[in-house]
Amino acid sequence: MNIPRIIPILLIKDKGVVKTKRFKNPTYIGDPINTVRIFNEKEVDEIIILDIEASKNFQVPNFELLTSIAAEAFMPLGYGGGLSSIDQIKRVFELGFEKVIINSSTFGNYKLIEDAVKIFGSQSVVGCIDIKKSLFSKRYLYSHAGRKKQKINIEKHINNLMKAGIGELIVQCIDLDGTRKGYDFNFLNKISKSIQIPTIGLGGAKDLNNMQFTFNQTDLSALAAGSIFVYFGPHNAVLINYPEREEINELFYKR
């Protein structure tokens, strides 16, 4: 049985967990420590923490908060946001995080990836790309929490990241963030089938059935989501949740 990793994404802003929609209008969800405690009880595969303020405003990571999160978490952790130096990356690992996610700092600075891979290994360094469609449905790369449009071609940037040595790639669709309209299947399918490293789809997850379809019809190795793990029902009542292991096992079959 081929079961994907199903990864909750927690967005951090001002020491709280928030949820955005299309990278805008962050809504407060709750305290990150309490949120991690609940996910401990749910026995999640892993969690990725993304500090959207650090990315947007060129701030350094909030190491005090990361220390508290790492001390509480029983599952593997990844962190992204504001990472721009090897010293910062090293400190994140020393706190107990297993992976770092690097996005904005990669543009024009692939050496940061290369150096991190040499020191910590490719399995610990994850690249991330944020994609947004134009009015004419052409896709472009964005950075700094969706604020800055990048001129480089998407495929070229991905190739540069792979040459630098990333062990995994997160592909996030800004237009679908927080919408629960379903993943951008065609784009994720194209990317996952064209590269030779594990790929994580993120943005727009509707429900577990949508995850099953996306996983079974693509070469994605993992699926990540935010809204479906912090909201419940049509009115977005805040409820930290995660499917039972039996439910996941029954839903996902070998491709």
N, C-alpha and C positions, 0 to 999 in steps of 0.2 A: 504494500500500500504506500503510495506516494503522498505524504501529507505536507502541506506548506507550513512554514512558520507564519503565524498570524500575530502581528505586532501592533500593540497600541502605541499611538504617538501622543505624547503629552507636550503641549505648548506652554512655555513659561513666560510670564510677563509680570514684572513687579512682584516677584516671589510667589505668584499665584498661578494656578493652572487656568488657562483660558482656551476658548475655541473660537476660531475665526471662520469667516465665510468669504471665499475668494481672496484670502489673505487680508481681509479688512474687518473692522468692527469686532475686535476681540471681546468675547463675553466671558465673564468670570465663572469658573466652574467650581473651584474649591482649593483647598490647601494641598500642595503637592505631596507632603508627607502622608497625610491621611489617604490620598488617592493611591499612593504606592502601597500602603498597608492593605487596602482593599484588593488591589491586584495581586498581592502576595497570596491572599486567601483564595483567589481565583486560579492560582497556579498558571499564570500567563507564560508564554514561551520566552518573551523578552520584552523590554520597553525601550523606546527611544525618546529621549528628552531633547526638545529643541527650544532654545531661548530666542524668541523672536525679537526681543528688544536688543540683545547683544548683536544679532546679525544686522538689524536695521540701522543701528546707531553707532556701529564700529566700537562697541563696548567690549571689555574683557569679560569672560565668563564669571558668574557669581559663584566662586568656589566655596563660599560658606554654605550656600544652599545646596550645592552639589554634594558637599560632604554629608549633609543631613540626609539627602536622598539615598546616597550610596550606603549609608549605615543602616538604612531601613529596608532596602530592597533585598529580596531573596532570589531574584531572577537576574539574568544577564542584562546589563544596561549599556546603551549607547548614548552619546551626547554630541550635540551640534549647536553652534551659536557663538560667534565671536572668536573662533579659534584662528589665530594668525601667526603663531610661532611654535617651535618645537618645545619650548619651555612650558607653554600653556597645555599642549597636548600631553606632555609627560606628566604634568600635575593631574590632569583628568584621569590618566591611567593609575597614578599612585593613589587616587581616591577610591579606586575599585571598579571603575568603568572598564568594560571589555572592548568597546569600540568608540572611535571618534567619527563624526560625520562632518565632512568639510565641503562647503559649497562656495560661498562668496570669495573666500581667500584664494581659491584656485585660479581665478581669472587673472592671467598674466603672471602667475606665480606657481607653476606646476612643480617647482623645486620643493615647495613645502610638502607636497605629497611624496615626492621622491625621498626626501630626507626622513619623513615619518615612516615610510615603508621600510627603509634601510634599518632604522633603529627598532621599530616596534613590530614589523612584519605586516604583510599585505592583508592578512586576515583581520587585522585590527583597524584598518583604515578604509572608510567607506566614503565614496564620492556621492554627491547629491546634485541633481539638476532640477530647477524649477522651470516649467514650461507654460507659456501662455499663448493663446491664439490671438491673431489680429482680426480686424473686421472682415478680412477676406479669408479667414480660417488658416492662415499660414502661422506656423508655430515658431516662437522665438524663445531664447534663453533669457531668464531674469535672475537677478541676484539681490542680496541685501533685503530679504523678506519681500521680494516682489517690487522693490522700489526702482531698481536700476536695470534697464534693458541692455543686454550684451550683444555686441555685433557679430561675434564669432558664430559660425555654423554649428548647429546642434551635434551633427555626426562628428565633425572635426573635434569639437570639445570633448565628446565622449572618448574618441580615440586618444586624445592627449591625456585624459585621465587614466585610461588603461595603460598607456605607455609609461606613465609615471608610477604605475604599480598598484592602483586601488584593487582591493580584493572583492569589492561589491559596489553596486550602484543603485541608489534610490532615484526613481523617476517620479516626480511630483507634478501634478497638473493643477495649476493655479485656478483655472476657470471652474474646476469641479470641487475645489476645497470647501468642505462644509455643506455641500449641496445635497448629498446622498442621492445623486442621480445615476450613480453607477460609474465604474472606472472608464477611462478613455481606452476602451478595449483595442481599437485598431492601432493606436499609437504604441501602447504597451506591447502589443503583439509584435509589431515591427521592430521595436528596440530589443526586446528580449530574444528574438530569433536572430538578431544580427550581431550580437556580441557574445564573447566567450566567458564572461564572468557572471556570477549570480546577480540577479536583478530583482529589486523590490518595487512593486507598484504602489503608488500612494495618491489619494485624491479622489473623492466621490463615492467611496464604498457605500453601497445601498443596504446590503444585508449579507448574511452568510451565503445565500444562494447566488448572489452576484459575485461573491468571492470565489465560490466553487466554479462557476462558469468561466471567470477570468483566468483562474489558475489552470483549469483543465484544457483551455483552448490556447494557452500561450506557453512560453518557456520561462515564465517567472518562477523564481525560487521561493519568494515570500510575498506576502500581502500585508500592507500597513494601512491603518485607518485611525481617525480621531473621533468623529461625531458618533459613530455607532457604538463606541465604547464609553462615551460619557453622557449620551442622551438616550431617552426612552420615549417612544410614542410620537404622535404627530405634532405635539405641542412642545417638543424638546424639553421635557422634564429632565432635570439633571439626575442621572443614575449611573454610577460606575458599574460596568458590567463586562462580562467576557463569557463566551460559550463554554459549556462543559466539555471536557476532553472526549467523552463518548459521542457527543453531538458532532464534534469536529471529525472524529474518526469515521462516523457513519456517513458524513456528507461528502468527504473527499475520497475519491477512488483513484487507483493507479491509472495513469494516462494510457 
